[in-house]
Amino acid sequence: MTASISNGVNIIKKDLPKSIMEITVTVAGDEMNGYFEQAAANLSQNIKISGFRSGKAPVDTVEKKVGSQELFNEAANIAVRRTLPKVLEENKIDSLGVPDIKILKIAKGNDFEYKAEIAVLPKVLLPDYKKIASGVKKQKVEVGDKEISDALMLLRKSRASFIQVDRGAAKGDRVNIDFSAVDEKGVKIKNGEQKNQPLIIGDNLFVGEFEDNLMGLKLGDCKEFQVKFPDNYYDKEISGKIINFKVKVNSVEEIILPEEKDDFAKSLGEFDGLELLKKSIREGLISEKELREQERWAKEVLWRIAEKSEMDVPEVLINSELERIIGNLRANVTQTGLRFDDYLEHIKKTVDDLKKDNRKEAENSVKVNLVLKNIGDKEKVEVSEKETEERLNKELLRHYKSIDEASKKIDLPRLKDYYYGIIRNEKIINLLNKFLAD
């Protein structure tokens, strides 16, 4: 397809595989003369040419000074920067990533020609998504008595009191300890010395048999013991090794839980008795399970739609999603206190290996997002400025005192686009949910 976008510029568009659009742009010689003059002005800013002020030397003079190649490269760069954005805008082409530019023809006084290969959003041929959505059933949500009892126990533990006791520590007691840890060669391990470390015996938050070794110890007692770390422990420096610990007990406290009675429910300030508390817990658990089931259902529906959709996913979107996946993994590993490079060495993989392992997941994620976008376009799902502003302000005020404070620390326009997408996707999911209800 040939088109003219403005005086002196013509284009030919061609669709290539993998959602790549090839655009051949021709800039008329008369138009190109101005770009050569600008190139000469740019290049002569930083060089001294006898008889001419900085930036004022003619094209031929600058060419003799810097060489044809440098002049042509500068003129071509200017021409591409000036014309390509107009080509994309006037042809309503949403480019993804950085276009691949190839100069085809350039000479003073002649037409300039270049080719741009641009990744674009793929065309998506959707299946009957209404039928697919209506065919995926939701699972019934139920809450058992044990779940309520467990939740009630967590509440009681959160309101527990502690009494210091003059006896040996027992399971369920809270102890406060100082400890140091060295390997078999006597070398202190990373984070191997802690002061006033609290722990509850029996919660199994410490590795191996560490907590068992505290049983029976009293205030002021000291003990030395060994613990073998699991072979699959995340820190490869001590995984599978025997570590020597020295422990001193600073306190032993018995945990006193409030009784499961009306008085406890009333102490929370919102309930007249235990039964109303249990009812509230049940409703909360049901609501939580319904939300998880809705998420599971939506994920299955969208994947089934994506599986039956026809699209040619561009590599740039897959690579972008892979970067996001690896970035999240890197952040999670770093939060554990382990260097990402050490983690890679431990699992015997490179970043490229991780990308290969996660490629299918990335491709599926891109397909689902494209499906969401196209269903939203087809169903004319809209998000108002007011909706976006309200969601943005609500989320920001959870973390900042004011919007003005937030604006100094974060990119508000970018965050606004993010919440626009979140709200739009929620509306599309609700629409698919409606098809199930119908």
Disulfide bonds with the S-S distance in Angstrom:
none
